[in-house]
Amino acid sequence: MSEQVQTTERTTNGKAIGSVIMGVIGVTGFPFVASIVAIVLGHMARDEMKTDGKQGHGLALTGIILGWIGVIVLLVLIFVFGWFVTWAKVSN
């Protein structure tokens, strides 16, 4: 008596993987462009995973979070740079 085991291979959503990669790049290297791409890919991946059953919900969420962190860090850096420029002009 031979038992057949049926395996269903669930793959990970590619956009979720791309979202995490772009999120890491956005936090470490190119904050604005890569962070926006990470946010968009993360949301696209989450929408796709609702219908196709692929894995990667955590990856998509991580990409979204890293993307927003990259955007916030960039905005803070712009604010601080602007503050220093203004302070330097006033003090001279």
N, CA, C and O of each residue as an XYZ file, in Angstrom:
368
protein
N       0.836     -1.165      0.000
C       0.000      0.000      0.000
C       0.892      1.244      0.000
O       1.638      1.492      0.947
N       0.802      1.979     -1.030
C       1.647      3.143     -1.218
C       0.841      4.401     -0.963
O      -0.208      4.627     -1.566
N       1.348      5.200     -0.069
C       0.687      6.466      0.222
C       1.283      7.550     -0.652
O       2.502      7.684     -0.761
N       0.423      8.307     -1.262
C       0.906      9.433     -2.045
C       0.766     10.694     -1.200
O      -0.307     11.037     -0.704
N       1.868     11.343     -1.068
C       1.872     12.575     -0.315
C       1.847     13.719     -1.320
O       2.717     13.850     -2.181
N       0.839     14.518     -1.176
C       0.708     15.640     -2.089
C       1.301     16.875     -1.431
O       0.876     17.295     -0.355
N       2.277     17.436     -2.094
C       2.905     18.620     -1.549
C       2.509     19.820     -2.398
O       2.529     19.785     -3.629
N       2.165     20.834     -1.716
C       1.882     22.078     -2.420
C       2.988     23.052     -2.056
O       3.165     23.423     -0.896
N       3.707     23.443     -3.053
C       4.823     24.347     -2.821
C       4.329     25.780     -2.896
O       3.866     26.240     -3.939
N       4.433     26.469     -1.788
C       4.047     27.886     -1.751
C       5.298     28.714     -1.963
O       6.277     28.584     -1.228
N       5.256     29.541     -2.945
C       6.411     30.381     -3.237
C       6.236     31.756     -2.598
O       5.137     32.153     -2.211
N       7.325     32.445     -2.504
C       7.304     33.784     -1.920
C       7.094     34.808     -3.025
O       7.663     34.698     -4.111
N       6.285     35.784     -2.737
C       5.985     36.837     -3.695
C       7.259     37.620     -4.009
O       7.957     38.075     -3.102
N       7.555     37.773     -5.297
C       8.767     38.462     -5.726
C       8.772     39.942     -5.370
O       9.821     40.514     -5.074
N       7.598     40.556     -5.400
C       7.527     41.976     -5.050
C       7.805     42.184     -3.571
O       8.341     43.222     -3.183
N       7.449     41.217     -2.747
C       7.750     41.308     -1.316
C       9.255     41.252     -1.086
O       9.793     41.996     -0.266
N       9.929     40.369     -1.809
C      11.385     40.277     -1.705
C      12.022     41.575     -2.197
O      12.932     42.109     -1.562
N      11.539     42.075     -3.329
C      12.055     43.334     -3.855
C      11.829     44.495     -2.907
O      12.661     45.397     -2.804
N      10.704     44.468     -2.215
C      10.392     45.523     -1.260
C      11.409     45.558     -0.122
O      11.865     46.630      0.276
N      11.758     44.396      0.393
C      12.743     44.339      1.486
C      14.112     44.800      0.986
O      14.803     45.561      1.662
N      14.495     44.334     -0.200
C      15.800     44.720     -0.743
C      15.871     46.234     -0.932
O      16.850     46.868     -0.540
N      14.835     46.804     -1.529
C      14.833     48.248     -1.744
C      14.746     49.005     -0.413
O      15.312     50.090     -0.282
N      14.046     48.442      0.567
C      13.986     49.066      1.889
C      15.345     49.138      2.546
O      15.700     50.155      3.141
N      16.110     48.060      2.442
C      17.461     48.044      3.016
C      18.348     49.046      2.282
O      19.112     49.779      2.910
N      18.249     49.076      0.958
C      19.030     50.045      0.188
C      18.608     51.469      0.555
O      19.447     52.364      0.659
N      17.307     51.670      0.750
C      16.812     52.992      1.109
C      17.292     53.475      2.453
O      17.538     54.668      2.633
N      17.428     52.571      3.398
C      17.886     52.956      4.733
C      19.401     53.151      4.750
O      19.910     53.990      5.494
N      20.122     52.385      3.938
C      21.577     52.423      4.011
C      22.249     53.289      2.960
O      23.349     53.789      3.196
N      21.615     53.484      1.796
C      22.353     54.148      0.749
C      21.637     55.262      0.015
O      22.082     56.409      0.046
N      20.551     54.948     -0.636
C      19.829     55.906     -1.466
C      18.438     56.110     -0.886
O      17.485     55.464     -1.322
N      18.312     56.996      0.088
C      17.082     57.037      0.865
C      15.811     57.325      0.089
O      14.811     56.637      0.293
N      15.811     58.296     -0.776
C      14.516     58.719     -1.308
C      13.953     57.752     -2.341
O      12.859     57.221     -2.153
N      14.672     57.516     -3.416
C      14.141     56.698     -4.510
C      13.884     55.268     -4.055
O      12.799     54.731     -4.277
N      14.866     54.654     -3.426
C      14.725     53.262     -3.010
C      13.627     53.097     -1.952
O      12.924     52.087     -1.941
N      13.484     54.070     -1.081
C      12.459     53.983     -0.037
C      11.056     54.061     -0.630
O      10.161     53.325     -0.214
N      10.863     54.952     -1.600
C       9.553     55.054     -2.252
C       9.231     53.765     -2.989
O       8.102     53.277     -2.927
N      10.225     53.205     -3.690
C      10.015     51.940     -4.401
C       9.674     50.827     -3.406
O       8.806     50.001     -3.686
N      10.337     50.795     -2.263
C      10.060     49.776     -1.247
C       8.625     49.879     -0.738
O       7.957     48.863     -0.548
N       8.156     51.096     -0.519
C       6.783     51.288     -0.034
C       5.777     50.825     -1.085
O       4.822     50.115     -0.769
N       5.995     51.228     -2.327
C       5.061     50.863     -3.403
C       5.062     49.357     -3.629
O       3.996     48.749     -3.718
N       6.242     48.744     -3.723
C       6.310     47.293     -3.928
C       5.688     46.533     -2.765
O       5.017     45.522     -2.971
N       5.906     47.008     -1.558
C       5.329     46.334     -0.391
C       3.812     46.330     -0.431
O       3.180     45.313     -0.141
N       3.229     47.459     -0.789
C       1.765     47.518     -0.867
C       1.235     46.680     -2.033
O       0.200     46.026     -1.912
N       1.949     46.703     -3.161
C       1.532     45.881     -4.305
C       1.594     44.390     -3.952
O       0.697     43.623     -4.302
N       2.655     43.995     -3.259
C       2.809     42.598     -2.863
C       1.699     42.171     -1.906
O       1.154     41.074     -2.034
N       1.366     43.028     -0.957
C       0.298     42.680     -0.007
C      -1.038     42.508     -0.719
O      -1.808     41.608     -0.386
N      -1.318     43.370     -1.701
C      -2.551     43.231     -2.462
C      -2.566     41.938     -3.273
O      -3.588     41.254     -3.330
N      -1.444     41.600     -3.897
C      -1.369     40.368     -4.683
C      -1.519     39.130     -3.809
O      -2.166     38.161     -4.206
N      -0.927     39.161     -2.630
C      -0.954     37.977     -1.763
C      -2.339     37.679     -1.215
O      -2.604     36.564     -0.767
N      -3.226     38.668     -1.247
C      -4.601     38.414     -0.817
C      -5.298     37.456     -1.765
O      -6.199     36.723     -1.357
N      -4.888     37.456     -3.034
C      -5.574     36.629     -4.022
C      -4.784     35.410     -4.473
O      -5.386     34.379     -4.771
N      -3.457     35.489     -4.534
C      -2.709     34.374     -5.111
C      -2.190     33.358     -4.102
O      -1.725     32.291     -4.504
N      -2.253     33.646     -2.825
C      -1.866     32.674     -1.805
C      -0.365     32.496     -1.615
O       0.063     31.565     -0.933
N       0.421     33.356     -2.196
C       1.866     33.234     -2.017
C       2.269     33.737     -0.635
O       1.519     34.452      0.031
N       3.461     33.348     -0.227
C       3.988     33.769      1.060
C       4.707     35.091      0.915
O       4.979     35.534     -0.201
N       5.017     35.727      2.031
C       5.812     36.932      2.029
C       5.158     38.123      2.687
O       5.598     39.256      2.494
N       4.106     37.884      3.469
C       3.430     39.005      4.132
C       4.382     39.769      5.051
O       4.368     40.999      5.088
N       5.199     39.038      5.781
C       6.159     39.676      6.677
C       7.226     40.452      5.926
O       7.647     41.525      6.358
N       7.666     39.897      4.789
C       8.656     40.597      3.976
C       8.083     41.894      3.427
O       8.752     42.927      3.438
N       6.852     41.842      2.949
C       6.215     43.045      2.407
C       6.074     44.112      3.493
O       6.359     45.286      3.258
N       5.639     43.700      4.666
C       5.490     44.648      5.771
C       6.841     45.230      6.180
O       6.943     46.422      6.470
N       7.871     44.396      6.204
C       9.213     44.865      6.533
C       9.691     45.890      5.509
O      10.276     46.910      5.874
N       9.442     45.620      4.232
C       9.816     46.569      3.189
C       9.100     47.898      3.335
O       9.699     48.958      3.148
N       7.815     47.842      3.671
C       7.043     49.069      3.873
C       7.604     49.863      5.047
O       7.791     51.076      4.952
N       7.870     49.180      6.145
C       8.401     49.855      7.335
C       9.775     50.458      7.050
O      10.035     51.607      7.409
N      10.660     49.687      6.404
C      11.989     50.210      6.079
C      11.889     51.389      5.114
O      12.653     52.349      5.213
N      10.950     51.308      4.189
C      10.752     52.412      3.256
C      10.360     53.690      3.975
O      10.901     54.759      3.695
N       9.417     53.577      4.902
C       9.000     54.776      5.646
C      10.117     55.292      6.540
O      10.260     56.501      6.720
N      10.911     54.382      7.102
C      12.056     54.823      7.909
C      13.024     55.611      7.034
O      13.533     56.650      7.454
N      13.284     55.127      5.823
C      14.164     55.837      4.905
C      13.644     57.213      4.547
O      14.416     58.170      4.483
N      12.340     57.326      4.311
C      11.742     58.627      3.984
C      11.867     59.579      5.179
O      12.232     60.743      5.011
N      11.567     59.090      6.367
C      11.635     59.933      7.566
C      13.074     60.384      7.827
O      13.312     61.547      8.154
N      14.030     59.467      7.682
C      15.437     59.835      7.894
C      15.852     60.904      6.895
O      16.539     61.858      7.259
N      15.444     60.757      5.643
C      15.790     61.757      4.642
C      15.183     63.117      4.982
O      15.858     64.140      4.872
N      13.920     63.136      5.393
C      13.284     64.398      5.754
C      13.961     65.058      6.951
O      14.113     66.279      6.985
N      14.364     64.260      7.925
C      15.078     64.798      9.090
C      16.424     65.378      8.658
O      16.822     66.449      9.117
N      17.118     64.667      7.777
C      18.412     65.172      7.304
C      18.253     66.481      6.534
O      19.063     67.395      6.689
N      17.224     66.573      5.716
C      16.971     67.816      4.982
C      16.677     68.953      5.957
O      17.182     70.063      5.789
N      15.866     68.681      6.971
C      15.536     69.693      7.972
C      16.785     70.153      8.728
O      17.000     71.351      8.909
N      17.598     69.202      9.165
C      18.809     69.540      9.925
C      19.779     70.328      9.050
O      20.369     71.305      9.510
N      19.952     69.915      7.794
C      20.836     70.637      6.888
C      20.334     72.066      6.679
O      21.113     73.018      6.713
N      19.039     72.202      6.465
C      18.463     73.535      6.294
C      18.638     74.387      7.534
O      18.905     75.584      7.432
N      18.492     73.790      8.694
C      18.672     74.519      9.949
C      20.112     75.000     10.089
O      20.349     76.144     10.475
N      21.086     74.121      9.774
C      22.493     74.513      9.865
C      22.826     75.625      8.876
O      23.571     76.546      9.211
N      22.288     75.551      7.669
C      22.552     76.598      6.682
C      21.988     77.925      7.175
O      22.654     78.956      7.083
N      20.781     77.902      7.689
C      20.158     79.119      8.211
C      20.937     79.655      9.401
O      21.165     80.861      9.494
N      21.343     78.790     10.300
C      22.110     79.197     11.474
C      23.442     79.806     11.069
O      23.883     80.788     11.666
N      24.104     79.218     10.035
C      25.388     79.734      9.590
C      25.239     81.123      8.977
O      26.110     81.973      9.162
N      24.152     81.365      8.254
C      23.924     82.683      7.650
C      23.636     83.721      8.716
O      24.097     84.858      8.614
N      22.884     83.349      9.732
C      22.515     84.302     10.786
C      23.714     84.637     11.653
O      23.849     85.780     12.088
N      24.584     83.683     11.915
C      25.700     83.918     12.823
C      26.841     84.694     12.165
O      27.726     85.180     12.870
N      26.847     84.822     10.862
C      27.903     85.599     10.185
C      27.529     86.997     10.057
O      28.295     87.794      9.515
